[in-house]
Amino acid sequence: MRVSVVALGKIGLPLAVQFAAKGHQVVGVDINPATVEQVNAGQEPFPGEAHLAELLAETVAAGRLRATTDYADAIPGSDAVVLVVPLFVDERTGEPEFGWMESATRSLAEHLTPGTLVSYETTLPVGTTRTRWKPLLEEVSGLKEGADFHLVFSPERVLTGRVFADLRKYPKLVGGLSEEGAKRATAFYEAVLDFDERPDLERGNGVWDLGSAEAAELAKLAETTYRDVNIGLANQFARFAGEHGIDVHQVIEASNSQPYSHIHRPGIAVGGHCIPVYPRLYLWTDPDATVVRAAREANLGMPDYTIGLLEGAYGDLTGAEVVVLGAAYRGGVKETALSGVFPAVEALKSRGAEVSVHDPLYTDEELRRLGFTPYALGAPVDAAVLQADHPEYAQLTPADLPGVQVLVDGRDRTDPARWVGVRRIVIGRPVRG
């Protein structure tokens, strides 16, 4: 098949490589000329994605993958077009910002040819595929959905850093606007993906047709919103436990020993492109979802709550030298999307602290570009707040942070045996030291 992938980001590029590795001819479209140049040279534009470097080099060298900035070069004659353009949400209003997707959809539609399957993989509010993208594609292309081309929604369900493994591990959900479109999408994804055996799934692993685009849209929102609500509940338990001298981590372990309990871990922040964003997309179409709204608000309040724990243990933070450990939104990933580092730094500054930031994945110059003062291990500090659970932080000792009086470990990553003599605080655990 000839396949086009629109947007070669951290999800789109691995998808394009996956399709090409299965023997199909793939053209990737991206608005960034530097990305296009790197892809055509067989060089990964971003580090950290397992197996991407070797598979990219292999598929480009074999002539099965190339990139372009020109939709007219990529779209005409495609058997399938997969679109993975980012969708942002206004932080103040929670309203989706469709600008980039609308631009990409128009450009796609201008060059759409009959017989093409169009699949949106970007997470969307329920109803968007049918009520926004179908009319726009038809208007601009002059073609009729269901007759001249087919449109489906098939959400990406992967995490950056392990995209290829996740593509095999999880069922591929599809929802069409017509029965024929769903059949075409099922056949397409069966031809470009491989699936691990999943005896735990009654339905078995593979491509799952959910019956409608709306069902597929809701499935993606439901699975990510569940995680946000669950983390919000864990954070509520942690705050209560902390006030009553109870170790909530022990409580969660005990609760989860029974098969009907799946409580997540509490922490300083919920970051990334997915969990903090998709509940907002759900709330946009279901504003009466009080449980979802309460969980989102609870999680948004955790960075300030965590800095409050530091203030309670240390005292007045005015003039105190405090380092935030971890700029990334999660350990082992060089990505700051909605990272807890930003509200944590602001909460510290609002209390008068002198704040610096350390992250083993970022250079000092990269931290400066993010607006932070870089910190080097070994420099004197008064207190520290661990924000990202990088594996390197498990080995930290007070000798790495000379003068540290209080450590607030927002991820329960550090080894308590290494911190004897320093007041170490973990969200939801009794205070030691």
N, C-alpha and C positions, 0 to 999 in steps of 0.2 A: 504493500500500500504506500501511497504518498501521503504523509502526515505533516501538518503544520502545527507548531506550538507557538502561541503568542505570549510573550514575556519570558525571558530566560533568567529568571531570578532563582532563589534558593529552592523553589519547588519546580518551576518550569524547566530549568536546565536538566536536572536529574530525570524528569519525565521524558524530555526529548532524547536523552541518552538511552534511557530504558527502551523506548520505542525503536531506536536505531539498533540497539544491541539485539533486538529480536528479528533483525533482518529487513526492516522497513526503511524507506527513503524519507528522511526527516529534514524539514527546513524550519529553523527557529527564527522568530521575528522579535527584535528588541529595539527600543528607541535609543539605547546607549551604544554609540559606535565603538567605544572601548570594549564593551562586553562582546559585541559581534566580532571584533578583531581577535580577541583572546580565544573565543570559541573556535573560530576558523583556523587558529594556530594550534588547536588541540590543547589549550591551556585553561585550567579552571579559573574563573574570575574571582572566586572566593574560596578560602580554605575551610577545612573542617568537615566536609561531607564524605563519609566513608565510601570508598571505591569510585568516587566520581572522577578523580584525576586519571586513573588508568583506563576506565571505560570511555571517557571523553576522548582521550588520545587515540584509543583503538577505533572508535566509530568514525571519527573525523578522518583518520588515516585510511580507513576502508572505503571512504567516499559515501557513507550512509548518513552523515550529518553535516550540515552546514548552517550558517547563520547569516541574516541580512537585516537591514533596517527598512527594507522596501516590501510593503504588503503586496504590491503588484508582482513581486518576484516569488512570494511564498504561497499566497492563497489560491490563485486560479488552478483548477485541476486537482485540488487536494481531495482525497477520499474522506479525510477527517481533519477538522481543525479543533485543537484543544486550547482553550483560553484560560490563562492563570495570571491575569493582571490584578495587582493589589486593589483592595477596597478598604478605604479608611473610614473612620467614624469620628465625627466632631466630638472632642472631649467634653465640651460644655453642654451641648444639646443631645448628644447621643444619636444624631442624625447621620445616616450613611452618606459618604461623599463619593458619588458615582463618577466623578469627572474623568478619571483615567480610564475606567472601564467603558464609559460612553465613547470616548475618543477611539479606543481600540476597536470597539464594536462597529463604529462607523467606518473605520478604515478596513476592517475585515469585510463588511457588507459591500463596500465599493468594488471589491474584487471577488466576491463570492460567486461560484459557478454551480450550475445544477448538479445534483447528485451528491453534494457534500453533507457529511454529518458534522454539526457544530456542537461541541460539548464545553459547557462552562464548568470549571473546577473550583473557581474562587467561591468561598463561602458567601452566601447571599441571604437577605431576608426572604421569608416565605412569600412566594408569588412573583418574585422578580423575573425569573426566567420567562414566565408566560406573559406577564403584563408590561414588562419594560423591554427585554431584549428581543422577544419575538416581533413586536410591532416595529422596533427600530431596524432590525435586520431586513424585514419585509419592505419597509419604506425606502431604505437606501438601496437595496439590491434590486428591487422590482420583482423578486422571486417570492413564491408562496411556500410558507412552512407547511410540511406534511405532504407536499406534492413535489416541489422543486428541490427542497433541502429539508433536513431533519434537525431538530433542536432538542438537546437534552441537558439535564443538570446531573453532574457526577462529582461529588465533592472530594477534594483531596483530603486524606486522612493520615498524613504522615508528619513526622517531626524532623526538622532539619538536623543533620548529623547522622541520621539513620534512614533516609528516604527509601533506599533500595530494599532494605530489610522489611520496612513497614509495608511497602507495596506488595510484598509476598505474603505478609502475615495477616493482613486484614481484608475482609471482603470488599470488593469494589462496588459501591452503591451507584445505581443509575435510576433516573426518573425521566421519562419522556413526555412530550406533549401529545404523542400518538403512540399507538401500539407498534406501528412499523418503526418509528423512531427508536423506541426502546429496544426492539429486536436488533436494529442496526448498531446501537450503542453496545449491546451485550456482545455481539459478534466482534466488534472492534476491540473492546477491552480484553476479550478472551484471546485475541490475536497478538496483543502487545504486552500482556502481563503474564507472570507465572505466580502460582499460589502454593503456599505451604499447606501440608495436611493439617486440618484443624478438627480432630475428632471431638473436641469440646463443643463444636457448633452443630446443632441438630440439622441445620440447613446445609452444612458443609461450606468450605471456603470456595471463593470464586466470585463471579459477577452476580450481584443480587439486583433484580428489577423490583423496585419498590412501588411501581404502578403509576406514579405521577411525579412530575418535577417538584411539586409542592412537598410530597412525602420525603423525597431525597433532600430537599432544602432543610426541612424540619429535622431530619435525622442528624445532619451535621450540627445544626444549632443545638439540638437536644444533648448530644454526647459531650459537647464542649461546655454548655451551660451547666450540665450536671456536675462537671468538675469544679466549676466556679462556686456553685451552691454548696457542694461537699466541702471544699476548702473553707468557705465562709463558716460553715457549721463547725469544722475543726478549730478554726480560729476563735469562735465564740466559746467553745469548750476550753480552749487553752487560756483564754483570759479569765474565765471563771476559776479554773484550776489554779492559776497563778495567784489569785487572790486568797485561796484557801489552802495553800501549801500542798496541793495534790500534783503528782507527776502525770500530766495528761498523756504523755507518750506511752507510759505504762498502761494507762486506761485504754488508749486506742488499740494497743497491741492485744490487750485482753478482750476488748469488744470484737475485734476482727478475727479472733480465734473461732468465732461462731459464723457459719457461712452466710448469714443474712446481713452482716455488718461489713461495710467497706469504707470506713472513715479514712479520709486522707490525712496528710500531715499539715499541721499549722506552720506558719512562717511569716517573715517580715513583709512579704509582698507577693502578689500574683502578677507576673509580667509576661511579655511575649506578644506575638501577633495574634494569638488565638483566644486564650482563656479570658483575658480582660476585655476583649473586643466583641466576641460573638454573642455574649449575653446582651450587649447593647443592641445588636441587630435583632435579637429576639424581642427585646422590650419595645423596639420601634414598631413592631407589628402586633405586640400583645402588651400594651401599656398597663394592663391590670394585673400583670404577673408579680404580685407583691413579694413572693418568696424569692424570685430572681433578683428583684430590685434590692431587697434587704441584704442579700448575700453580696451583691456587688458593692454596696455601700460599706458593709462590714470589712470586705477585703481592701477597699480603698483606704480605710482608716488604719490599717495595720502598720504602715511605716511610721506614722506619727505616734501610735501606741508604743512601738518598739523604742523609739527615741525617748519617749516618756519613761520607759523602764530604765534607760541609761541615766536620765536626769534624776530619777528617784534614788538610784544607787550611788551616783557620783556627787550629786548636789548641783549647785548653780553651774551651768555650762559656759557662762560668759568668759570668753578668752581661753577656754580649754582647747587643747590640740586634740582633735578627734579624727581618726582615719576610718573611712568606710571601705571595707574589704569586699571588692567585687563590683564592677560596673555592669557586667553582663546580667541579663535577666534570669539566667540559670547557669548552673555549673557546666563547664566544658564547652560552652557555646559562645562564640564571639559575636554577640548580638545584644543591643541595648533597647530593643523595641519595648516601650512601656516598662522599662526596668524599674525596680524599686529603688535603685540608686538615686534617681532624681528627686522623688518626694523625701527620701531619707536625708539627703544633703540639705534640702530646703528646710526640713524640720530642725535640723541641727543649727543651721544658720539663723533661723528665727529665734533660737534660744541663745544666740550670741557666740556659738562655738566657731573656732577656726578649723575649717574642714579640708581634708585632703582625701584622695581616692586612690586605691591600689587595685590593680587587676593583672594577673600574670599573662593574660591574653592580649593586653593592650600596651602599646608603647607610651612613653610620657607625652609625646606629641599628639597621639590619638586621644589621650585623656584630656589634654588641653583643648583640642577641637570640640570635645563634648562639653566643654565649659568647666572642667574640674582642675584643681591643683593636684598634680601627681604626687604620690607618696612612694618612697623607697623603703623597703624593709630595712630595719636597723636604725632608722631615724627616730628620735625621741617623740613619744606621744603620751597623752594623759589617758585616753580611752579609745576603744575600737568597737566598731559595729560590723559584724559579718553579714553581708547582704546576699552574696552569691555562693553557692556551695561548690566551688571549684575543688577538685580533689587535692590540690596543693595545700589548701588551708587546713586539711586534716593533720598536717605535720607542724603547724605553727606552734611556737612556744612563746612565753613572755620575752625571751631573749631576742626574738625577731621584732618586738615592739617595745624597745627600752622605755621604762618609766610607766608602762600601762598599769592603770589601777583597776579599771573595769573593762571587761569584755562582754558585750551583748552579742551572743551568737544567734542570729536570726534564722539559721537553718539547721542548728544542732549538728554542725559539721566538725567542730574542733574536738580534740580528745581531752576530757576533763582531767585525766591523770597528768597531762602536760601543763595544767594551769593551776596547780596547787599554789596558794598564796595570793592569787589574783581573784577578785570577785568576778565570777563567770556566771552570766545570766542567760538562760535559754527560755524562749517563749513556751510557757506551759509546764516548766519544771521548777521545783523548789530551788531557791537561790542557795548556792554553795560558795564558800570562800569569804 
